[in-house]
Amino acid sequence: MGVVNPLSEGGVMESRAASAGGTGANVGAYLAEFVGTFLLVFMGTGTIVVGQEFLGWGKLGTLEIFAVAAAFGLTLMVLVYVLGPISGAHVNPAVSFGMWSVGKLSLIDLIGYLIAQFLGAVVASAVLMAAVGIGDETVPLGGTALGDGVAQASGMFIEFILTLILVFAVAAVLMNGTVDKFASGLTIGFTLLLTQLWGIPMTGASVNPARSFGPAILGGKLADFWLVYLIAPIVGGIVGAWVYKIVYEQGKK
């Protein structure tokens, strides 16, 4: 199966590549994933950097956390409506791995999505650096880092659980049309917002390897990236997609 469309009639996923009879690369979908990930990272991490550079933000407090959570959540909500009909608006390698693991994304599309997402995140961080600055030098470019007293193992578990929750919600939209198409953006966007509110003080609430990769690679802060912000979210995304698949199929019996 190729690329999914969560906003087709009835909210049920539809594959443009499959319906066209092709199994090759879907360049339009990859471009949508590049643009979508660029916008998500630019707006989300940009909120942090602008706050640090121009508003005197130090350690994020309650209001700052809400502002960052809203920036990520609302941006993703808009992207689902705008890019959902083109690529499914994954804009997150954890989502793409989850959809691939349950047979809703082909291997060639998975590879194309991953390249587009990671590249989009790096370009977003580069543009942010050139246009605004790096913000906090300890965690530059709005990157993710473990909170005070949070061990690496705890951080991995938190990212695993939060990503599982996010991809569970995404799967409800992308896989079987459980969520009405008009509520799809709200469902996914507000789920991301809630994971941010809970997780930012603990791990930065990445739930998206691309979101962490852009700031980490350009800011030179890769120490915790591989385990906490790459492996844990991807595993969480795969588990989240499978949990939804099992729950949905059992519910139909």
N, C-alpha and C positions, 0 to 999 in steps of 0.2 A: 504494500500500500504506500502511496506517496504522501502528499501534503493534505492536512486536514483543514476543514472549514467549520468552525463552531457556530457560525451564524447562518448556515443554510436553513431551508424551510424546516420548521419543527425543532430547530436547534440541534438536529442530528448531524454528526460529522459527515463530511463528504470529501472525497479525494479528487482533486482536479487532475492530478497526474494519472490516477487510475482511470478516471472517467474519460480521459483523453486517449487511453490505450497505451500510454507510455510509461516506461520505468526509468527513464534517464533523469539527468539533473534538472531541477526546477529552479532556474536562475532567478526568476521573479520572486520566489519564496525566499531564496537566500538573501536577495537584496532587501526584502522586507525585514528579515531577521537582523541584518546588519544595521539598518536604519533604526529599527525598534530598540535594539540593545544599546545603540549609541544614545538614543534619546533617554532611555531609562537610566543609564549610568550618568549621563550628563546632567539630567535634572535632579536625580537623587543625590549623587555625591556632590554635585554643584551646590545644592542647598547647604551642605555642610561646609564646603570651602568658602562660599560667600559669607556665611555666618561667622566663620573664623577670621576671614580677612577684613570684613567691613562692619560686623556687628559686635565684635569683641567676645565671641563665643570661646569659652575655654572647655572644660569638661562639660559634656552635654547634660543639661538638667531636664526637668519634666517638659517644659515648653519646647525646648530645642528638640528633644526626642520626638515629640508629637509632630513638629514641623517636618522633620526628616521622614518620619513614617508616612505622613500625608503626601510628601513629595513623591516618594516611591510608589505608594498605593494608588494615588490619583493618576500618576503618569501611566502606570500599568493598565488601569481601568480604561483610559483613553486609547491606549495601544490595542487593547483587545477589540474595541469597536472598529478602529481604523484599519488595523493590519490582520485581524482575525480572519476575514474572508480570503486573504492572500496566503498566509503561512500558518495560521493558527495562533500567531503572536506568542510563540514560546518565549522568546528573548531570554532564555535561561537554559544552559546545558543540562541542568537537572531535570527540567521538564522534557527536553528532547530525549534524553536517555530513558526516562520513564515511559514516554510514548513508544519509543522503539522497542523497549523490553516487552510490551504487551501487543506488539504487532501493528501499531498504528502509525508507524513511520518507517520507511525503508532505510536500509543501511546507507545507501548513497545519499539520501536526504539527511540522515543523521550527521554524516560527515560534513555535508554542505552547511547545515545549520550550525554545527560547532565552530567551523572556521569563521562563518559570518558573525556569530555571537562574540567570540573572543576578539576578533578584529575590531568589531564595533565598539567594544568596551575599551580597548587600547586607544583607539582614535578619540573616543570621548574624553578619556583622561588626558590625552595629549592636548586637545583643544582647550580643555579646562585649565590646564597648566599654563598655556600660552595666553589665554584670555583673562584669567582671574588670579592665578597663583597656585600654591600648593597647600595653603592653609596650615594646619598643625604639622610641624616638621617631624614630630614623633610618629604620627599616623598620617602621612601626607595624602593629599588628593581625595579626602573623604573615604579613605580605606577602612578596612575592617581589622580589628585587633581584639584580643581577649581582654576582658575586664579585669580589674584588680582582684587577685585571689582566685581567678578562674583557671584551672589547670587545663592542659591541652586535651586530655581525655574527656573532661567535662565539656569543653568547647565542641569537640567532635560530636558528642551525644546531643548537645543542644542544637547544633546545625542539622544533624540527622533528623531529629524530631520535628523541628520547625519546617524543614523542607518537605518532609513527609506530609505534614498538614497542608502546605501550599499545593503540592502536586496532587494530593487527594481532591482538593477543590477544583484544580485545573482539569483533572480527569473527568469530573462530573460534567464539565462543559464540553470538553473535546471528544470524549469517548462515546457517550450514548445519548446525549441530548437530555439528560436529567434536568438540567437547568434551562429555563426558557431563554431564548436567544437575547431578549431585551435585558435580561438580568445577568448575562454572562460577564460583562465587564465589571459590574458591581460585585459579583461573587468573587472573582479573582482578585480585583483591586483591593477590596476590603479585607480579604484573607491575607494578602501581603501586608497591608497596613497593620493588622493585628499581630502578625509575626514580628514586625518591626518594633511595635510598642513593647512587646514582651522581651525580645531578644537583644535589642541594641545595647543595654547596659552590660549584657553578659558576653556577647561575641561580636557585636556590631550587626547581628542579624543579617548575614549575607544571603543565605538561602539561594544563592546564585553564584556559581563559580566565576562567571564572566564579570559580574559586578565587583568581585574582589580582585580579579586578575589584573584589570586595567590599572587601578591605583597601585597594586603591589609591584607590578613589573616596572612601571615608570618611577615609582617611589623607592624601589630597591628594598622592599619589605616583604620578602618571600618566606620568612622563617616558618610561619604557621600555615601558609597557604595550602601546601600540598595535602596535608592530612585534614585540617579543620575546615578549609574553605573550598577544597576540590573533591576529595574522596568522600567525606561525610555527606555533603549535599547530594552528590550523584547517587550514592547508595540510598539516601532518604527519598530521592525522587523515584527511583526504581521501586522501592518498597511501597511508596504512596500510591503509585499507579496500580500496582498489583493488589493492594488492599482494596482500592475502589473497585477494580475489576471483579474481585471475589465477592465483595459485598453486593454489587449490582447483580451479578449472576445468581447468587443465592436468593436475592430478593425477588427475582423473576420466577423462581420455582414455586 
